[in-house]
Amino acid sequence: MAQSTKHLLAQSLKELMAEKPLDKITVKEIVNRCGVNRQTFYYHFRDIYDLLDWLFIEEGKEFSRRHPNYYTSGDGESAIRKMCNYLIENRQMAINIYNSLGRDNFGAYLAREMAKMLRTALMQRALSSGISEETIAAVVNFYKHAVVGSLLDWVDAGLRGNVETIVELYLPLLEGSVDAALNRLTAN
């Protein structure tokens, strides 16, 4: 029952974020939308940002469930494509979170998901070429911030254009650069 209540609260928040910025949403609106009382909300969450964090964790689980055996190219093309598709599917919510105090939470969520995808791709190479976990972590950290930062700029611009345009824009910047970075880091 507790999990379903949390899911109801999260769904209400998600629906409201598609309508207006997070800063303008109240606990009262969330509970009214899903038919529970304020005490129920505070039994599960400290505040709206705690609910937002929980929502992002659940969104990450759902993303992994929808793409259980996804393959991410070493240069990150499919990771960027998947992240762009997620942003387009959740366009208004993404824009409204970005334009609110939830921006940091949103960026952290996107960075976590991007890191998972990139780590999956790079671990395949690491196993076959003896690249250390430390090196993989450094490369993942760099590229997750580069990609997510660029995608957040895209959100800031209103998610104009389509996924293929965005992928085509960033792919030449990434092609071969991951391999080059790994080679340089392992040569030291």
Secondary structure, DSSP 4 states (H G I P E B T S, - for coil): -HHHHHHHHHHHHHHHHTTS-GGG--HHHHHHHHT--HHHHHHH-SSHHHHHHHHHHHHHHHHHHHSTT----TTSHHHHHHHHHHHHHTHHHHHHHHTSTTHHHHHHHHHHHHHHHHHHHHHHHHHHHT--HHHHHHHHHHHHHHHHHHHHHHHHTTS-S-HHHHHHHHHHHHTTHHHHHHHHHHH-
